[in-house]
Amino acid sequence: MKKIEMESLYDMKNISQPVHWEDTVFYLETKMNKEKNRYDTGIQSIDVQTKERKEWGDGGKTNTAIQVSPNGKWLSYLSNNTKDEKMQLMLMPLAGGRAVQLTEEKEGVSSYKWTANGAGVYYQTNRKQGETDENEDKDEKKLPEPTVIDRLQYKLDGMGVLPQDRMHQIKKVDVASKNTQLIVEYDRPIQLNYVAKDESYLLFGDRLNVEDEWQYGGTVYWYDVAAKQARPLTTQIPDGVFQYGAMNEEEDYLLLLGNDFEYAFVSQTKVYGYDIRSQSLTCLTEEADVEVGDLLVADFQQQVSGLEVMWVNEEEFLFPATEHGKIQLYKGSREGVVEKVYDKLVHLVDGSLADDKQTLAVAVSTLVKPSELWLIDLESGEETFLYNPNEEFCRTHTFAEPERFWYKGADDWDIQGWYVPPVEAKEKHPAVLYIHGGPQVAYGESFFHEMQMLAAKGYGVIMLNPRGGNGYGQQFVASILGDYGNKDYEDLMLGTDYVLEQHPEIDQDKVYVAGGSYGGFMTNWIVGHTDRFRAAVTQRSISNWISFYGTSDIGPFFVQFQLQNNLSQVEELWKMSPLAYAENAKTPLLVIHGENDLRCPQEQGEQIYIAMKRQRVDTKLVTFPQSSHGLSREGLPNLRMERLQHIVEWFEIH
């Protein structure tokens, strides 16, 4: 049997966005293209009876957002297989035939919704202010121009500085004639959610307060197409943050996902019901102390849209929740009754209901299964295997089987963790405490290539979910607000102690620490507070909350709500900054940072690097071009390999 290596990523594929239609499940299959240094995503289908598979799409490097038209005639999707490689809306006849390009938008299409009769599609695009089809640029030579910024949120990680001169549009295109018409246009981004069956109104997401950019969050608006007027649906909870969930078939009741913002960023997401006739808003999952949605973190899944809330009949709905490192399924009702219907050691990545509303087609992952396609019977919980794109790889490679455990953290709290042992058992082997980001995410029952690769190289990997992460209730996730680096740090140290006690075969002189984002913050914090680790790797980290405030794409809101201090309290921000304790550091530190990281800007990594240099600590800074905050998950394939190589080499030389 072979071991999992860094370049094993090139040999593996993942499944996402399954769409169940009649006896067919359409899905996306993504793989790394080593030769072209990119990710390729194609569309496939499988017959649930015969297991026969078929390829769809147009051969573009990215096919995504697959849907079946309501009239059952078309498979629709977005593709960049166009002259300018912009994403456009494509149609393929389900009866057979070539793909047809339905839109020709200069800036491409970002999302779309079918009309109820399948005769038209509403979609989103944008244009430059003052630009029309008649005055488009004709390849004129461009001179450099200054960037003028007058908005609070003017950049976004993975996208860069956002254009300030854009008009954001919702248009409708007629399938038969390809004629388009403008429906809505704003000078700010909005998100199309729903098109009424009679097309008299739309639902879209917009800022919570379009007049005050310092009021965080968004909500759902009802847009009257004839009157051209929009009204928010959640004024009963004026500070609440909401997004679209699902409209029922009768169009008299709408599900929204949101919270009252009591705990700011970390307020637990609940399912709310909005009665169309009475215009009243009710929390339907008030008594369930769970986070609605998927907050698990891993490094393998691509092109994931996530499980959504789904109606199973006019009174009941299905929703996913993050709980104890798993994605579980609950059934809720308009009466506020909630019951758990599926609880397994699995990450339910993406899914859709069949027409019978009792069968869920779902892309899944586990700690030792990278990606598979299943059917789940919601009544019995029975699972039917459909397809494993990595069948040959799994048959020929050895996977480390992680051990699950709970231990007592600070204040005697119960904390969950996983230990990934080396593939080959060995006395006195090294181990790595690997700290997740967020911190409002969680490790769990999902495949993690990097951890398996380290296990194959002889390392044990300690994965802990300290307080501040999701999946353990509202108080657990809110417990570190304004208190980073205190009890969460204790949880991590006590968890490390626990694993070392349970596994005396670990060489206690060769225990390392690594982490990214919040995990990078905590790695920086750790090297300033203890020298128990042999070496450390900090990635896309935070070292100075004061300079983070004005340079991160989420800096002002994050500092205000997470740290509960602002620039008027710089002394408090400095106390929570790892840089303040750098003079205590002795642990060799590798600093890894993406050069296009706007979430935790590169200057954060540079500051801790120079501070280590000042202390004469063995340190190295490695920066990655064309890389944003998500380098370890969706970065350029060759750079993901380079990143892993630098991490392993750092451990090996220390």
C-alpha positions as CSV (number, residue, x, y, z in Angstrom):
1,M,0.0,0.0,0.0
2,K,1.2,3.5,-0.8
3,K,1.3,6.4,1.6
4,I,-0.4,9.8,1.0
5,E,2.0,12.4,-0.2
6,M,1.9,16.1,-1.0
7,E,1.3,15.5,-4.7
8,S,-1.5,13.0,-3.9
9,L,-3.8,16.0,-4.3
10,Y,-3.3,15.8,-8.0
11,D,-4.6,12.2,-8.0
12,M,-7.8,12.9,-6.0
13,K,-11.2,14.3,-7.0
14,N,-14.1,15.8,-5.0
15,I,-17.8,15.8,-5.6
16,S,-20.1,18.8,-4.9
17,Q,-23.5,20.4,-5.7
18,P,-25.5,17.2,-6.4
19,V,-28.9,17.9,-8.0
20,H,-31.5,15.1,-7.8
21,W,-33.9,15.0,-10.8
22,E,-36.1,12.0,-11.5
23,D,-33.8,8.9,-11.5
24,T,-30.7,11.0,-12.1
25,V,-28.2,12.8,-9.9
26,F,-26.2,15.6,-11.6
27,Y,-23.0,16.7,-9.7
28,L,-19.7,18.5,-10.1
29,E,-16.4,16.7,-10.1
30,T,-13.3,18.8,-9.4
31,K,-9.7,17.9,-9.8
32,M,-6.3,19.6,-9.9
33,N,-4.8,20.1,-13.3
34,K,-1.0,19.9,-12.8
35,E,0.0,20.8,-16.3
36,K,-2.1,24.0,-16.4
37,N,-1.7,24.7,-12.7
38,R,-5.4,25.1,-12.0
39,Y,-8.6,23.4,-10.8
40,D,-10.9,21.8,-13.4
41,T,-14.6,21.3,-12.6
42,G,-16.9,19.3,-14.9
43,I,-20.5,18.2,-14.7
44,Q,-21.4,14.5,-14.5
45,S,-24.6,12.5,-13.9
46,I,-25.3,9.1,-12.5
47,D,-28.4,7.0,-12.9
48,V,-29.5,6.0,-9.4
49,Q,-30.8,2.6,-10.7
50,T,-28.1,1.5,-13.1
51,K,-25.2,3.5,-11.7
52,E,-24.3,4.5,-15.3
53,R,-22.4,7.8,-15.4
54,K,-22.4,10.5,-18.1
55,E,-20.4,13.6,-18.8
56,W,-22.2,17.0,-19.4
57,G,-21.0,20.6,-19.8
58,D,-18.9,22.2,-22.5
59,G,-15.3,21.3,-21.7
60,G,-14.6,24.6,-19.9
61,K,-12.2,24.6,-17.0
62,T,-15.0,25.7,-14.7
63,N,-18.7,24.5,-14.9
64,T,-20.7,25.3,-11.8
65,A,-24.1,26.3,-10.4
66,I,-25.9,23.4,-12.0
67,Q,-29.8,23.4,-12.1
68,V,-32.5,21.6,-13.9
69,S,-35.1,23.9,-15.5
70,P,-38.6,23.7,-13.9
71,N,-40.1,22.4,-17.2
72,G,-37.5,19.6,-17.3
73,K,-36.1,20.6,-20.6
74,W,-32.7,22.0,-19.7
75,L,-29.6,21.5,-17.6
76,S,-28.4,25.0,-16.8
77,Y,-25.0,26.0,-15.4
78,L,-22.4,28.8,-15.4
79,S,-19.2,28.3,-17.5
80,N,-16.1,30.2,-18.4
81,N,-15.7,28.4,-21.7
82,T,-16.1,31.7,-23.5
83,K,-13.9,34.0,-25.6
84,D,-13.0,36.3,-22.6
85,E,-13.3,33.5,-20.0
86,K,-16.1,35.3,-18.2
87,M,-18.7,33.1,-16.5
88,Q,-21.9,33.0,-18.7
89,L,-25.2,31.1,-18.4
90,M,-25.3,28.0,-20.5
91,L,-28.1,25.5,-21.3
92,M,-27.9,21.9,-22.4
93,P,-30.9,20.0,-23.6
94,L,-31.7,17.1,-21.2
95,A,-32.8,15.1,-24.2
96,G,-29.4,15.5,-25.7
97,G,-27.5,18.1,-27.7
98,R,-24.8,20.7,-27.5
99,A,-24.5,23.5,-24.9
100,V,-26.0,26.8,-25.9
101,Q,-24.7,30.1,-24.4
102,L,-27.7,32.1,-23.2
103,T,-25.9,35.3,-22.0
104,E,-23.2,37.5,-23.3
105,E,-22.5,39.9,-20.4
106,K,-19.3,41.9,-20.6
107,E,-18.7,41.3,-16.8
108,G,-20.1,37.8,-16.8
109,V,-22.9,36.3,-14.7
110,S,-22.5,35.6,-11.0
111,S,-25.8,33.8,-10.2
112,Y,-29.2,33.0,-11.6
113,K,-32.8,31.8,-10.9
114,W,-35.3,30.1,-13.2
115,T,-38.8,31.4,-13.7
116,A,-41.5,28.9,-12.5
117,N,-42.5,28.0,-16.1
118,G,-38.9,27.5,-17.3
119,A,-39.3,30.1,-20.1
120,G,-36.9,32.6,-18.7
121,V,-34.0,33.2,-16.3
122,Y,-33.3,36.0,-13.9
123,Y,-29.5,36.6,-13.4
124,Q,-27.0,38.9,-11.9
125,T,-24.3,40.9,-13.6
126,N,-22.7,44.4,-13.3
127,R,-21.6,47.2,-15.5
128,K,-19.3,50.2,-15.2
129,Q,-21.1,53.4,-14.4
130,G,-21.7,55.5,-17.5
131,E,-21.0,52.6,-19.8
132,T,-23.6,51.2,-22.2
133,D,-23.5,48.7,-25.0
134,E,-23.0,51.7,-27.4
135,N,-20.0,53.2,-25.7
136,E,-18.0,50.1,-24.7
137,D,-14.2,50.5,-24.8
138,K,-12.8,49.7,-28.2
139,D,-9.4,48.4,-27.2
140,E,-8.2,51.9,-26.6
141,K,-4.8,52.2,-25.0
142,K,-5.2,52.5,-21.2
143,L,-3.1,54.8,-19.1
144,P,-2.7,54.2,-15.4
145,E,-5.4,55.7,-13.3
146,P,-5.6,56.4,-9.5
147,T,-8.0,54.4,-7.4
148,V,-10.6,56.5,-5.6
149,I,-12.1,55.0,-2.5
150,D,-14.9,56.5,-0.4
151,R,-16.6,53.4,1.1
152,L,-15.9,51.6,4.4
153,Q,-15.7,48.1,2.9
154,Y,-13.7,48.6,-0.3
155,K,-11.8,45.4,-0.6
156,L,-12.4,41.7,-0.2
157,D,-10.0,38.8,0.3
158,G,-9.8,36.7,-2.9
159,M,-11.1,39.6,-5.0
160,G,-8.8,42.6,-4.2
161,V,-9.9,46.2,-4.2
162,L,-13.6,46.3,-5.2
163,P,-14.5,48.5,-8.1
164,Q,-16.2,51.7,-6.8
165,D,-17.8,52.6,-10.1
166,R,-20.1,49.5,-10.6
167,M,-23.8,49.3,-11.1
168,H,-25.1,45.9,-9.9
169,Q,-27.9,44.5,-12.0
170,I,-30.6,41.8,-12.0
171,K,-31.7,41.0,-15.6
172,K,-34.1,38.6,-17.2
173,V,-33.4,36.6,-20.3
174,D,-36.0,34.9,-22.5
175,V,-34.8,31.3,-23.3
176,A,-36.4,31.2,-26.7
177,S,-35.4,34.6,-28.1
178,K,-32.4,35.4,-25.9
179,N,-33.8,38.9,-25.4
180,T,-32.8,40.5,-22.1
181,Q,-34.4,43.2,-20.0
182,L,-33.1,45.1,-16.9
183,I,-35.2,44.5,-13.8
184,V,-33.2,46.0,-10.9
185,E,-30.0,48.2,-10.8
186,Y,-28.2,49.4,-7.7
187,D,-24.8,51.0,-7.0
188,R,-24.0,48.3,-4.5
189,P,-23.9,44.5,-4.6
190,I,-27.1,42.6,-3.9
191,Q,-27.9,38.9,-4.0
192,L,-30.8,37.5,-6.0
193,N,-32.6,34.9,-3.8
194,Y,-36.0,34.2,-5.2
195,V,-38.3,34.9,-8.2
196,A,-42.1,34.8,-7.5
197,K,-44.0,32.3,-9.6
198,D,-46.0,35.1,-11.2
199,E,-42.8,37.3,-11.3
200,S,-44.5,40.1,-9.5
201,Y,-41.8,40.3,-6.9
202,L,-38.2,39.3,-6.2
203,L,-36.4,38.6,-3.0
204,F,-32.8,39.7,-2.7
205,G,-30.2,40.2,0.0
206,D,-28.8,43.7,0.7
207,R,-27.1,45.6,3.4
208,L,-29.0,45.8,6.7
209,N,-28.9,49.6,6.6
210,V,-28.1,51.0,3.2
211,E,-27.7,54.5,4.7
212,D,-25.2,53.6,7.4
213,E,-22.2,51.6,6.3
214,W,-21.1,51.3,9.9
215,Q,-24.1,49.1,10.7
216,Y,-22.9,45.6,10.2
217,G,-24.9,42.8,8.4
218,G,-27.5,42.3,5.8
219,T,-31.1,41.2,5.5
220,V,-33.7,40.1,2.8
221,Y,-35.7,42.6,0.8
222,W,-39.1,42.1,-0.9
223,Y,-38.9,43.9,-4.3
224,D,-42.1,44.9,-6.0
225,V,-41.3,44.7,-9.7
226,A,-44.1,46.9,-10.9
227,A,-43.7,49.6,-8.3
228,K,-39.9,49.2,-8.3
229,Q,-39.8,49.5,-4.5
230,A,-38.0,47.3,-1.9
231,R,-38.9,46.7,1.7
232,P,-36.9,44.8,4.4
233,L,-38.6,41.7,5.9
234,T,-36.9,41.7,9.3
235,T,-37.8,45.1,10.8
236,Q,-39.2,43.3,13.9
237,I,-35.6,42.6,14.8
238,P,-33.9,45.8,13.7
239,D,-30.4,44.8,14.5
240,G,-30.7,41.2,13.4
241,V,-28.6,39.8,10.6
242,F,-30.6,37.6,8.1
243,Q,-30.3,35.8,4.8
244,Y,-32.6,33.9,2.6
245,G,-33.6,30.3,3.4
246,A,-36.4,28.8,1.3
247,M,-39.9,29.7,0.1
248,N,-42.6,27.1,0.4
249,E,-44.6,25.8,-2.6
250,E,-47.7,27.8,-1.7
251,E,-45.6,31.0,-1.4
252,D,-47.3,32.0,1.9
253,Y,-44.4,31.2,4.2
254,L,-40.7,32.0,3.9
255,L,-37.8,30.5,5.9
256,L,-34.9,32.9,6.8
257,L,-31.6,32.1,8.4
258,G,-30.3,34.7,10.9
259,N,-29.9,35.9,14.4
260,D,-30.7,38.9,16.7
261,F,-27.0,39.9,16.8
262,E,-26.9,39.6,20.6
263,Y,-23.4,38.1,20.5
264,A,-22.4,40.0,17.3
265,F,-20.4,37.9,14.9
266,V,-20.9,34.8,16.9
267,S,-24.6,35.0,17.5
268,Q,-26.0,31.5,16.7
269,T,-27.7,31.2,13.4
270,K,-31.3,30.1,13.7
271,V,-34.2,29.3,11.4
272,Y,-36.9,32.0,11.3
273,G,-40.3,31.8,9.7
274,Y,-41.8,34.8,7.9
275,D,-45.6,34.7,7.4
276,I,-46.3,36.4,4.0
277,R,-49.8,37.4,4.9
278,S,-49.3,38.7,8.4
279,Q,-45.7,39.9,7.7
280,S,-44.7,38.5,11.0
281,L,-41.3,37.0,11.9
282,T,-40.9,34.0,14.3
283,C,-37.8,32.1,15.4
284,L,-38.6,28.4,14.8
285,T,-35.4,26.9,16.4
286,E,-35.3,28.9,19.6
287,E,-34.9,26.0,21.9
288,A,-32.2,24.2,19.8
289,D,-28.7,25.3,21.0
290,V,-27.1,24.4,17.7
291,E,-25.5,26.4,14.8
292,V,-27.6,26.1,11.7
293,G,-25.3,25.6,8.7
294,D,-21.8,24.1,8.0
295,L,-18.9,25.4,10.0
296,L,-16.5,22.5,9.6
297,V,-13.0,23.2,8.3
298,A,-10.9,21.0,6.1
299,D,-8.7,21.5,3.0
300,F,-10.0,19.1,0.3
301,Q,-13.5,20.2,-0.8
302,Q,-13.9,22.5,-3.9
303,Q,-16.9,24.2,-5.5
304,V,-19.0,23.6,-2.5
305,S,-22.3,25.5,-2.1
306,G,-23.3,23.8,1.2
307,L,-26.5,22.1,2.4
308,E,-29.4,24.5,2.5
309,V,-32.6,24.6,4.5
310,M,-35.2,22.7,2.4
311,W,-39.0,22.2,2.6
312,V,-40.1,18.6,2.9
313,N,-43.8,19.6,2.9
314,E,-45.9,22.7,3.5
315,E,-45.4,22.5,7.2
316,E,-42.0,20.9,7.8
317,F,-38.4,21.7,6.6
318,L,-35.0,20.1,6.8
319,F,-31.9,22.0,8.0
320,P,-28.2,21.1,8.6
321,A,-26.5,22.0,11.9
322,T,-22.8,21.9,13.1
323,E,-22.7,19.8,16.2
324,H,-19.7,18.1,17.9
325,G,-17.6,18.0,14.7
326,K,-20.4,16.6,12.5
327,I,-23.0,18.0,10.2
328,Q,-26.3,16.7,11.4
329,L,-29.8,17.0,9.9
330,Y,-32.8,18.3,11.8
331,K,-36.4,18.6,10.9
332,G,-38.3,21.7,12.0
333,S,-41.9,22.8,11.6
334,R,-43.9,26.1,11.4
335,E,-45.0,25.3,14.9
336,G,-41.5,25.4,16.3
337,V,-41.0,21.7,16.8
338,V,-37.5,20.5,16.1
339,E,-36.2,16.9,16.0
340,K,-32.9,15.4,14.9
341,V,-33.3,13.0,12.0
342,Y,-29.7,12.1,11.0
343,D,-26.6,11.9,13.2
344,K,-23.6,10.0,11.8
345,L,-19.8,10.5,11.9
346,V,-19.8,12.2,8.5
347,H,-19.5,15.6,6.9
348,L,-22.6,16.3,4.7
349,V,-21.0,18.6,2.2
350,D,-23.7,19.4,-0.3
351,G,-27.1,18.0,-1.2
352,S,-30.5,18.3,-2.7
353,L,-33.9,16.6,-2.2
354,A,-35.5,14.3,-4.7
355,D,-39.0,15.0,-5.9
356,D,-40.4,12.6,-3.2
357,K,-38.9,15.0,-0.6
358,Q,-37.8,11.9,1.4
359,T,-34.5,11.1,-0.4
360,L,-31.5,13.3,-0.1
361,A,-28.7,13.2,-2.7
362,V,-25.6,14.2,-0.8
363,A,-21.8,14.7,-1.3
364,V,-20.1,13.4,1.8
365,S,-16.7,13.3,3.4
366,T,-15.3,11.5,6.4
367,L,-11.9,11.4,8.1
368,V,-10.8,8.6,5.8
369,K,-13.1,9.1,2.8
370,P,-12.2,12.1,0.7
371,S,-15.4,12.4,-1.2
372,E,-18.4,10.2,-2.1
373,L,-21.9,10.5,-3.5
374,W,-24.7,9.0,-1.4
375,L,-28.5,8.8,-1.2
376,I,-30.0,9.1,2.3
377,D,-33.5,8.0,3.1
378,L,-34.7,10.6,5.6
379,E,-37.3,8.3,7.1
380,S,-35.0,5.3,7.9
381,G,-31.6,7.0,7.8
382,E,-30.5,4.3,5.4
383,E,-27.6,5.3,3.1
384,T,-27.2,4.1,-0.4
385,F,-23.7,4.5,-2.0
386,L,-23.7,5.8,-5.5
387,Y,-20.1,6.8,-6.5
388,N,-16.6,7.2,-5.3
389,P,-14.4,9.2,-7.7
390,N,-11.3,8.1,-5.7
391,E,-12.1,4.4,-5.6
392,E,-8.7,3.3,-7.1
393,F,-6.8,5.8,-5.0
394,C,-8.5,4.6,-1.8
395,R,-7.8,1.0,-2.7
396,T,-4.1,1.5,-3.2
397,H,-3.3,4.0,-0.4
398,T,-3.1,3.8,3.4
399,F,-5.1,6.2,5.5
400,A,-4.4,7.0,9.2
401,E,-7.5,6.3,11.3
402,P,-8.0,9.3,13.7
403,E,-8.8,8.7,17.4
404,R,-11.7,10.7,18.9
405,F,-11.6,11.9,22.5
406,W,-12.9,14.5,25.0
407,Y,-10.9,16.0,27.8
408,K,-11.2,18.7,30.5
409,G,-10.1,22.2,29.4
410,A,-9.9,25.4,31.4
411,D,-12.7,25.7,34.1
412,D,-13.3,22.0,33.7
413,W,-15.1,22.5,30.4
414,D,-15.5,19.5,28.1
415,I,-13.4,19.9,25.0
416,Q,-13.4,17.7,21.9
417,G,-10.4,16.6,20.0
418,W,-8.9,14.1,17.4
419,Y,-5.5,12.5,17.3
420,V,-4.2,11.3,13.9
421,P,-1.5,8.8,14.6
422,P,1.4,8.1,12.3
423,V,0.5,5.6,9.5
424,E,3.4,3.4,10.7
425,A,3.4,3.0,14.5
426,K,6.8,4.0,15.9
427,E,8.1,4.6,19.4
428,K,9.3,8.2,20.1
429,H,7.6,9.7,17.1
430,P,7.1,13.5,16.7
431,A,3.7,15.2,16.9
432,V,2.2,18.5,15.8
433,L,-0.5,20.5,17.6
434,Y,-2.4,21.9,14.6
435,I,-4.7,24.8,15.5
436,H,-7.7,25.7,13.3
437,G,-8.7,29.1,12.1
438,G,-11.9,31.1,12.6
439,P,-12.0,30.8,15.5
440,Q,-15.8,30.3,14.9
441,V,-15.2,27.1,12.9
442,A,-14.4,23.5,14.0
443,Y,-12.4,20.5,13.2
444,G,-14.6,17.4,12.6
445,E,-15.5,14.4,10.6
446,S,-14.1,15.6,7.2
447,F,-11.1,14.5,5.1
448,F,-8.0,16.6,5.7
449,H,-5.2,15.9,3.2
450,E,-2.5,17.8,5.1
451,M,-3.1,15.9,8.3
452,Q,-3.0,12.6,6.4
453,M,0.1,13.6,4.6
454,L,1.8,14.5,8.0
455,A,0.7,11.1,9.4
456,A,2.2,9.4,6.4
457,K,5.5,11.1,7.1
458,G,5.6,9.8,10.7
459,Y,4.0,12.6,12.6
460,G,1.1,12.4,15.0
461,V,-1.4,15.3,14.6
462,I,-3.3,16.8,17.5
463,M,-6.6,18.5,16.4
464,L,-8.5,20.3,19.1
465,N,-11.7,22.4,19.2
466,P,-11.0,24.9,22.0
467,R,-13.6,27.3,23.3
468,G,-14.5,30.0,20.7
469,G,-15.2,27.4,18.0
470,N,-18.6,26.3,16.8
471,G,-20.7,23.2,17.4
472,Y,-20.8,23.2,21.2
473,G,-23.5,25.8,21.9
474,Q,-23.9,29.6,22.1
475,Q,-22.0,30.1,25.3
476,F,-19.0,28.0,24.1
477,V,-18.5,30.0,20.9
478,A,-19.0,33.4,22.6
479,S,-16.8,32.7,25.6
480,I,-13.6,34.3,24.2
481,L,-15.1,37.6,23.0
482,G,-12.8,40.3,24.2
483,D,-10.5,37.6,25.8
484,Y,-8.4,36.1,23.0
485,G,-5.3,34.2,24.3
486,N,-6.6,33.3,27.7
487,K,-8.9,30.3,28.3
488,D,-8.6,29.2,24.7
489,Y,-4.8,29.1,25.2
490,E,-5.4,27.0,28.3
491,D,-7.7,24.6,26.5
492,L,-5.0,24.0,23.9
493,M,-2.2,23.4,26.4
494,L,-4.4,21.1,28.5
495,G,-5.4,19.2,25.4
496,T,-1.8,18.8,24.4
497,D,-1.0,17.5,27.9
498,Y,-3.9,15.0,27.6
499,V,-2.7,13.6,24.3
500,L,0.8,13.2,25.6
501,E,-0.5,11.3,28.6
502,Q,-2.6,9.0,26.5
503,H,0.2,8.4,24.0
504,P,3.5,7.9,25.8
505,E,4.9,6.8,22.4
506,I,5.1,10.5,21.4
507,D,8.5,12.0,21.8
508,Q,7.8,14.9,24.2
509,D,11.0,16.6,23.0
510,K,9.6,16.7,19.4
511,V,6.2,18.3,19.7
512,Y,5.6,21.1,17.2
513,V,2.8,23.7,16.8
514,A,1.2,25.1,13.7
515,G,-1.9,27.0,12.6
516,G,-3.4,29.4,10.2
517,S,-5.5,32.6,10.6
518,Y,-6.8,32.4,14.2
519,G,-4.6,29.4,14.4
520,G,-1.7,31.6,13.2
521,F,-2.6,34.2,15.9
522,M,-2.6,31.5,18.5
523,T,0.7,30.1,17.2
524,N,2.2,33.6,17.6
525,W,0.7,33.8,21.0
526,I,2.0,30.4,22.1
527,V,5.7,31.2,21.1
528,G,5.5,34.3,23.3
529,H,4.0,32.4,26.3
530,T,5.8,29.1,26.4
531,D,8.9,27.4,24.9
532,R,7.5,23.8,25.3
533,F,7.3,23.3,21.5
534,R,10.4,22.4,19.5
535,A,9.4,24.6,16.5
536,A,6.4,26.5,15.2
537,V,4.7,27.4,11.8
538,T,2.5,30.4,11.7
539,Q,0.4,30.9,8.6
540,R,-1.8,33.9,7.4
541,S,-1.6,35.0,11.0
542,I,-2.4,38.0,13.1
543,S,0.3,39.5,15.3
544,N,-0.9,43.1,16.0
545,W,-4.6,43.9,16.4
546,I,-3.9,47.7,16.2
547,S,-2.5,47.7,12.7
548,F,-5.0,44.9,11.7
549,Y,-7.9,47.4,12.4
550,G,-7.3,49.5,9.3
551,T,-5.7,47.0,6.9
552,S,-7.9,43.9,7.0
553,D,-11.0,43.7,4.8
554,I,-13.0,42.9,8.0
555,G,-10.8,44.8,10.4
556,P,-13.1,47.5,11.8
557,F,-16.0,45.1,12.5
558,F,-13.8,42.2,13.7
559,V,-11.9,44.3,16.2
560,Q,-15.1,46.0,17.5
561,F,-17.2,42.9,17.8
562,Q,-14.7,40.1,18.5
563,L,-12.2,41.9,20.7
564,Q,-14.8,44.2,22.2
565,N,-12.4,47.1,22.0
566,N,-11.7,49.8,19.4
567,L,-8.9,52.1,18.4
568,S,-9.7,54.3,21.5
569,Q,-8.6,51.3,23.6
570,V,-5.2,50.6,22.0
571,E,-3.7,49.4,25.3
572,E,-6.3,46.6,25.5
573,L,-5.7,45.7,21.9
574,W,-2.0,45.6,22.5
575,K,-2.5,43.2,25.5
576,M,-4.2,40.8,23.1
577,S,-1.6,41.2,20.4
578,P,1.1,38.4,20.2
579,L,3.6,41.0,19.1
580,A,3.5,42.4,22.7
581,Y,5.1,39.2,24.0
582,A,7.6,38.5,21.2
583,E,10.4,39.5,23.6
584,N,9.8,36.2,25.4
585,A,10.0,34.0,22.3
586,K,12.6,31.3,21.9
587,T,10.8,28.9,19.6
588,P,12.1,28.6,16.0
589,L,9.3,30.1,13.9
590,L,8.4,29.7,10.2
591,V,6.2,32.5,8.9
592,I,4.0,31.7,5.9
593,H,1.8,34.4,4.2
594,G,0.0,35.0,1.0
595,E,1.0,38.2,-0.7
596,N,-2.7,38.9,-1.7
597,D,-4.1,38.1,1.7
598,L,-6.5,40.9,2.6
599,R,-8.1,39.1,5.6
600,C,-4.9,38.9,7.6
601,P,-2.6,41.2,5.5
602,Q,1.0,40.4,4.9
603,E,2.2,43.1,7.2
604,Q,0.9,40.9,10.1
605,G,3.3,38.1,9.2
606,E,6.1,40.6,8.5
607,Q,5.8,42.2,12.0
608,I,6.1,38.9,13.8
609,Y,9.0,37.8,11.5
610,I,11.0,41.0,12.3
611,A,10.2,40.7,16.0
612,M,11.6,37.1,16.0
613,K,14.7,38.4,14.1
614,R,15.1,41.1,16.8
615,Q,15.1,38.4,19.4
616,R,17.7,36.4,17.4
617,V,15.2,33.6,17.2
618,D,15.7,31.1,14.3
619,T,13.0,32.3,11.9
620,K,12.1,32.4,8.2
621,L,9.5,34.3,6.2
622,V,8.0,32.6,3.1
623,T,5.5,34.6,1.0
624,F,3.3,33.3,-1.8
625,P,2.4,35.4,-4.9
626,Q,-1.1,35.3,-6.3
627,S,-2.3,33.9,-3.0
628,S,-5.1,35.1,-0.8
629,H,-6.2,34.0,2.7
630,G,-7.3,30.6,1.4
631,L,-3.9,29.5,0.0
632,S,-4.0,26.1,1.9
633,R,-7.5,25.2,0.6
634,E,-7.9,26.7,-2.9
635,G,-4.5,28.3,-3.7
636,L,-2.7,27.6,-7.0
637,P,-1.8,23.9,-7.0
638,N,2.0,24.4,-7.3
639,L,2.0,26.9,-4.5
640,R,0.0,24.5,-2.3
641,M,2.7,21.9,-2.8
642,E,5.4,24.5,-2.0
643,R,3.6,25.5,1.2
644,L,3.5,21.9,2.4
645,Q,7.1,21.3,1.5
646,H,8.2,24.3,3.5
647,I,6.2,23.2,6.5
648,V,7.6,19.6,6.5
649,E,11.2,20.9,5.9
650,W,10.9,23.2,8.9
651,F,9.8,20.4,11.2
652,E,12.6,18.1,9.8
653,I,15.4,20.5,10.3
654,H,14.3,21.2,13.9
